[in-house]
Amino acid sequence: MPRFDITLAGELNLDLILYGVPEEMPHEQELLADDMMLTLGGSSSIVAHNLAALGSRVGFVAKIGEDQLGQIALDRLGESGADVSKVLRVKDGIKTGLTVILQRAEWRNMVTYSGTISELRLEDLDFGYLTDARHFHLSSFYLQKALQPRVPELFKKLKAAGLTISLDTNDDPDGLWQGRLLDVLRYVDVFLPNDREAQKITGTDDLEAAVERLAAIVPLVVVKLGRKGAMAQRCQERFNSPPVKVNAVDAVGAGDSFDAGFLSQYVMGADLETCLAAGNRAGALSTTRPGGTEAFRDREHRERFLRENKIHGNTGH
């Protein structure tokens, strides 16, 4: 049996979330927020953290700076049970990445200092460590500038080693949606965009057309629909899964939490309906506390939520 269920390589950083900020932000005027939260951020580390909290055996590779923010992020991820022994410290003065989120009622602004996020390279990855797993997941494709050009090479080697692969590109700050993504997708078993990302990647405003195009490349396309739940396309089969209704604090990291819930069942061989339901449940759980991991850190809260929202289906073993 492999050491891990899932390995990941990506970014490890913090999110600083400010609540109650004004809709308009005039120049040269001090503005006040109502509340704040400093929490584990980065799509890769949110997925890893929440997978571990859900019981998966997780191995994680990333780079952080020699600074306090990096140490806080490392400690937070390690507390989940994910293995962080392969996280590297950058010694050339580059600081750990940070995302500042200005959270409004229905939308948000996000500003990211990339720092070490964009510094991870193929040469930094311990291939033996990554392949001692059933599955590999990659998030934040467009933020990982140093790794991105060699992702096809990485995926080809992982597939040859017998792993299944999932990908969630997340947003492209440059708005180009390229970066040899089509070369990457031909190695992917599960693609996990949201509806906006699926349309941007395929260059269409028609979600159905976007899913059809992606499903012609990837065996399983899973599209996150926010308050509408999620859908999946596998060959000619379509699956729809309703959302779990909650009183949401914010949606930061909800899509990454969906990935964690879905993959926690996928790697154990659960049927697709169960995987989708687990994804929607984990995404909903995430929204009940600030940020993408706080609801998972609170064990009592997490376990109560999971009990109250049980999944009925063929769960994995």
Rosetta blueprint (number, residue, H / E / L):
1 M L
2 P L
3 R L
4 F E
5 D E
6 I E
7 T E
8 L E
9 A E
10 G L
11 E L
12 L L
13 N E
14 L E
15 D E
16 L E
17 I E
18 L E
19 Y E
20 G L
21 V L
22 P L
23 E L
24 E L
25 M L
26 P L
27 H L
28 E L
29 Q L
30 E L
31 L L
32 L L
33 A L
34 D L
35 D E
36 M E
37 M E
38 L E
39 T E
40 L E
41 G E
42 G L
43 S H
44 S H
45 S H
46 I H
47 V H
48 A H
49 H H
50 N H
51 L H
52 A H
53 A H
54 L L
55 G L
56 S L
57 R L
58 V E
59 G E
60 F E
61 V E
62 A L
63 K E
64 I E
65 G E
66 E L
67 D L
68 Q H
69 L H
70 G H
71 Q H
72 I H
73 A H
74 L H
75 D H
76 R H
77 L H
78 G H
79 E H
80 S L
81 G L
82 A L
83 D E
84 V L
85 S L
86 K L
87 V L
88 L E
89 R E
90 V E
91 K L
92 D L
93 G L
94 I L
95 K L
96 T L
97 G L
98 L E
99 T E
100 V E
101 I E
102 L E
103 Q E
104 R L
105 A L
106 E L
107 W L
108 R E
109 N E
110 M E
111 V E
112 T E
113 Y E
114 S L
115 G H
116 T H
117 I H
118 S H
119 E H
120 L L
121 R L
122 L H
123 E H
124 D H
125 L L
126 D L
127 F H
128 G H
129 Y H
130 L H
131 T L
132 D L
133 A E
134 R E
135 H E
136 F E
137 H E
138 L E
139 S E
140 S L
141 F L
142 Y L
143 L L
144 Q L
145 K L
146 A L
147 L L
148 Q H
149 P H
150 R H
151 V H
152 P H
153 E H
154 L H
155 F H
156 K H
157 K H
158 L H
159 K H
160 A H
161 A L
162 G L
163 L L
164 T E
165 I E
166 S E
167 L E
168 D E
169 T L
170 N L
171 D L
172 D L
173 P L
174 D L
175 G L
176 L L
177 W L
178 Q L
179 G L
180 R L
181 L H
182 L H
183 D H
184 V H
185 L H
186 R L
187 Y L
188 V L
189 D L
190 V E
191 F E
192 L L
193 P L
194 N E
195 D H
196 R H
197 E H
198 A H
199 Q H
200 K H
201 I H
202 T H
203 G L
204 T L
205 D L
206 D L
207 L H
208 E H
209 A H
210 A H
211 V H
212 E H
213 R H
214 L H
215 A H
216 A L
217 I L
218 V L
219 P L
220 L E
221 V E
222 V E
223 V E
224 K E
225 L L
226 G H
227 R H
228 K H
229 G L
230 A E
231 M E
232 A E
233 Q E
234 R E
235 C L
236 Q L
237 E E
238 R E
239 F E
240 N E
241 S E
242 P L
243 P L
244 V L
245 K L
246 V L
247 N L
248 A L
249 V L
250 D L
251 A L
252 V L
253 G L
254 A H
255 G H
256 D H
257 S H
258 F H
259 D H
260 A H
261 G H
262 F H
263 L H
264 S H
265 Q H
266 Y H
267 V L
268 M L
269 G L
270 A L
271 D L
272 L H
273 E H
274 T H
275 C H
276 L H
277 A H
278 A H
279 G H
280 N H
281 R H
282 A H
283 G H
284 A H
285 L H
286 S H
287 T L
288 T L
289 R L
290 P L
291 G L
292 G L
293 T L
294 E H
295 A H
296 F H
297 R H
298 D L
299 R H
300 E H
301 H H
302 R H
303 E H
304 R H
305 F H
306 L H
307 R H
308 E H
309 N L
310 K L
311 I L
312 H L
313 G L
314 N L
315 T L
316 G L
317 H L
